[in-house]
Amino acid sequence: MKTFLVEIKETVTRIIEVKSDSSDKAVNLVRDLYMCQDLMLSREDISDVEFKEYIKGPIDEKSKQILKIIEYMYEDEQRHYEENDIPPNGHIYLSIKRLKELI
């Protein structure tokens, strides 16, 4: 079975009514409220959701070399991680695994 990456993109939208001297000041006021987390968008504000296959671009030379190192370390650290009866929470294997997913 193959593995695929799927991108999920949500668009959240809310219309806020603001009294102000100008539209620029109104926009700045709402921006400030949002940035200070006094105004939070939620699931009810979702206006659109898109799903599509995520296709990574070509890998540059630097990324290829990093990936080789990660592959080398991944198997060894995975074995070490799985040998523990109770694997430690911050084990380096978890970071290597995540990095491998990102590249």
C-alpha positions in Angstrom: 0.0 0.0 0.0 1.3 3.5 -0.9 1.5 6.6 1.4 0.0 9.9 0.3 0.1 13.4 1.7 -3.2 15.2 1.7 -3.5 18.9 2.3 -6.5 20.3 4.1 -7.2 24.0 3.8 -9.9 25.7 5.8 -11.0 29.2 5.2 -12.6 30.9 8.2 -14.5 34.1 7.7 -16.4 36.5 10.0 -17.9 39.9 9.3 -17.4 42.3 12.2 -19.4 45.5 12.5 -17.3 48.4 13.8 -18.0 52.1 14.4 -15.0 54.2 13.4 -14.0 57.5 11.8 -12.6 55.7 8.7 -12.5 52.3 7.1 -8.7 52.1 7.7 -9.2 52.8 11.5 -11.9 50.1 11.5 -9.7 47.5 9.9 -6.8 48.4 12.2 -9.1 48.1 15.3 -10.3 44.6 14.2 -6.8 43.6 13.3 -5.6 44.6 16.8 -8.5 42.8 18.5 -7.6 39.7 16.5 -3.8 39.9 17.1 -4.4 40.4 20.9 -6.7 37.3 20.8 -9.6 39.3 22.0 -11.3 38.2 18.8 -11.1 34.5 18.0 -12.5 32.7 14.9 -14.0 29.3 15.6 -15.5 26.3 13.8 -18.7 28.2 13.2 -16.7 30.7 11.1 -15.5 28.0 8.6 -16.7 29.1 5.1 -14.8 26.6 2.9 -12.7 23.5 3.2 -10.5 22.1 0.4 -8.8 18.7 0.2 -6.1 17.9 -2.3 -3.1 15.7 -2.7 0.0 17.4 -1.5 2.9 17.0 -3.9 6.3 18.0 -2.6 8.6 19.9 -5.0 11.9 18.6 -6.1 14.4 18.0 -3.4 17.6 20.2 -3.5 21.1 18.8 -2.8 21.1 20.0 0.8 17.8 18.3 1.6 19.0 15.1 -0.1 22.1 15.0 2.2 20.0 15.8 5.3 17.6 13.0 4.3 20.4 10.5 3.9 21.6 11.3 7.5 18.1 11.1 8.8 17.5 7.7 7.2 20.8 6.5 8.7 19.9 7.7 12.2 16.2 6.8 12.0 16.6 3.0 12.0 19.1 2.9 14.8 17.2 5.3 17.0 13.9 3.5 16.2 15.4 0.3 17.4 16.7 1.9 20.6 13.4 3.6 21.2 11.4 0.3 20.8 13.8 -1.6 23.1 12.7 0.5 26.1 9.8 -1.0 28.1 8.6 2.6 28.5 10.1 4.8 25.8 11.0 8.2 27.1 8.7 11.1 26.0 11.5 13.3 24.6 13.5 10.5 22.9 15.5 11.8 19.9 13.8 9.2 17.7 10.5 11.2 17.9 12.3 14.3 16.6 14.0 12.3 13.8 10.7 10.7 12.8 9.0 14.1 12.6 11.9 15.6 10.6 11.7 12.7 8.2 8.0 13.5 7.7 8.8 17.1 7.0 11.4 16.5 4.3 
